[in-house]
Amino acid sequence: MSGRDADMRWSWRALALVTAALLVAWTPAQGIAGPATDQVKGTVDQVLKILTDPTLKGETKVQERRAKIRQVVLQRFGFTEMSKRSLGRYWSERTPEERTEFVRLFTDLLERAYIDRVDGYTGEQVVYLGESIDGDYSEVRSKIVTKRNQEIPILYRLQKNNANWEVYDVIVEGVSLVNNYRTQFSKIIRTSSYQGLVKKMQVKLEGEEAGELGAPKPKVR
């Protein structure tokens, strides 16, 4: 497997695991919950409520159900910060209009990958291990326990925005989702151009093959 393929596999595998972590019943360790944890759990509860709402079941309710999930996800993930970090040094070279467009495209890509996995999710256990806070930054530690009793560590990195804790990166088994996207995006910009990256993102959102941005669906172990 090439380095590029490995990067893509990690990015999409991480998204699948994040989906799992945001869709199952959390099992917090005794006495370790904090403000960031409480807010993440609140997001979990809202998503579960939408998924179990009998009035939102069925094929005819897909769009309504996904719209409600999207609204919940937007409140917890700091997509602007994720976009900035994923674009890396190329962010400072972008105009305000280009930044707005990039955030929109990146947000849509992540949300689509997330929501596409929601309806077919069967459920694993997530154990919440604790959090640490340093000023306006927090790290939330958790692990997924799969049906084969394998443990997968997941670390959420959050930034405080007023009273809201927003996820700006997710580290799965020590590998950062943002760092992997930054590697992919930088490679495309170096070998093509920033405009080439935007085109690939647009093509991906239109449901067509997009080279480096395409990857097979991973399976949670």
N, C-alpha and C positions, 0 to 999 in steps of 0.2 A: 504493500500500500504506500502511495506517495505521501510526502509531507502535507501537500495540499488536501488530499483525500482524508488524511487523518484529522486535519483541522476542521474540515466540513463535518466529519462524522461526530467530532466532539461538540461542535456548535449545536447540531440538531439533536444529538443525544441529550445534551444539557437541557434543551428546551422541553424535551419529552419528560425528563425527570422533574423539571420545575413544574410542569403541568401536573404531574402526579402529586407533588408536594402541596399544590394549591387546591387539590380536589378531594383529599382524603381526610379522615378524622385524625386530628392531631392528638398526640399523647404527651403532654408536657411533663417534664420532670418536676418534682416537688419543689415549690418555692423559688423558681428561677425565672418566672415570667417578668417582663419589663414592658415599658411603653412601646417599643418597637415590636416586640412579640405580640402584644395585645392587638396592635393594628394589623399585623399580618394575619393573626387568627380571625380578626373581624372580616378580613377579605375572604378567607377560607369559608367562613360561615355564610357569607352572602352568596358566594358561588354555589355552595351546596344547596342553599335554599332555592336558587333558580333552577338547578338541575333536578331537584326533587319536587318542584311545583307541578302538580297534575295538570294545571291549566296551560302549562308551557310544554307539555309532552307532544310527541308526534312530529311527522314530517312537515305538517302545515304550520308548525310553530317554530321551525328552525331559525328563521331570520329574526323573529322577535326574541327568542331565547338567546341567540348570539349577540344581539344588540345590547341586551341587559348585562350579559357577561362582560362585554367590551367596556361598558360604562363602569363596572366595578373594577376591572383591571386598570383602567386609566387612572383611577384614584390611588392605586398602590404603587405603580411603577413610574419612575422618573424617566420617561422616554427621552426628554431633551438631554438630560445628563448622560444617559446611556448612549445616545447618538453622538454626543460630543466626544466621549471617551472612546467610542468605537471608531470614529473617524481620525482620532489622534491628532498629529501635527497638521493634518490637512484641514482641520476645522477652522483654524485661524486664517486660512487663505480664502475662506468662503465668504460671499456677501451675505447680508441679512436675508435676502430672498432665497439664496441657495441653502442657507442653514434651515430656513423654514421648510423648504421642499424636502431636504434630506431627513429631517425629523419626521415629517409626515410619512415618507416612504419607509423608513426604518421601523416606525411604529406599526404601520400596516403589515409589514413583513413579520414582525415578531408576534403581533396579535393573531394574524392568520395561522401561523404555525401553532400557537397556543390553542386557539379555539377549535382548530381542525381536530385536535386530539381529545377535546373535552367529551363529546358525545359518546365515544367508544370506550371510555375509561372504565376499568373493572375494579380498581381499588387495591392499594397497598397501605400498610401502616406507616405513619410518619411519627418519629419520636423527636420532640423538641428538647434540645439540650441546654440552651441558655443563650444569653446575649451579653455583649460588652458595649459600652457607650463611651465615646471620646468626643465631647463637645457636640457638634452637629452631625457626627457620624456614628453609626452603630453596625455591629455585626451580629447576625442571628444564626446560631448553629443548630443544625438539625440532621437527621439521618432518615433515609427511607429503608424500611425493612421489607424486602420483596417476599413473594409467596414461597420462594425457595430459601427463605431465612437468610438471605445475603443483605449486608448492610452497606448503604451507599451514602457517604457524607455529603451534605449540601450546606454551603455557607452563603447566606444572603448579606450583601452589603447595602446599607441604607444611608440616605442623607436626609437630614431634617429640613423641611420646607415649612416654615411657620410651625404649626403644631402637628404637621403630617410627616410621617416617616415614609420615604419613597425608595423603593429598590432601584439601585443603579448598576448592580452587577450580581451575578450568581456564580459561585465556584462549586463545581461538581467534581468530587474526588481530586481536589487540588488544581483543577483546570478552570480558568476564568472564561465565561461566555463572552464578555466584552473583549478580552485579549484575543480570542480566536477570531471574532469578527474584525478586529483591527488588523490582524495579520492578513485576512482575506481582502479587505478593502484596500489596504496599502499595496498589496501585490497587484490588484487590478488597476489602481491609479498609476503605479509605476510602469506597468507594461502597456497600459492603454492611456487613460486620462480620467479625470474626475467625471467628465460627461459620459465616459464609457461605463463607469460604475453606476451612475444614475440610470442609464439605459438598461443595464442588466437588472437593476432593482425593479424598474417599471415592467420589464418583460416577465420577471418572476411573478409579479402581482397580477399580470394578465393571464397567468396559468401556463406560460410557455417555458421551454427549457432555457436556463440562463447560465450555462457554463459553471463557473466557480461557485455561484450562489445556489446551485441545485445540489440536493443530497437525498439519498434514500431515507425512508422513515426508519428510525432506530427502534429497538425493542428494549423495554425495561427488563433487566435481568430477573 
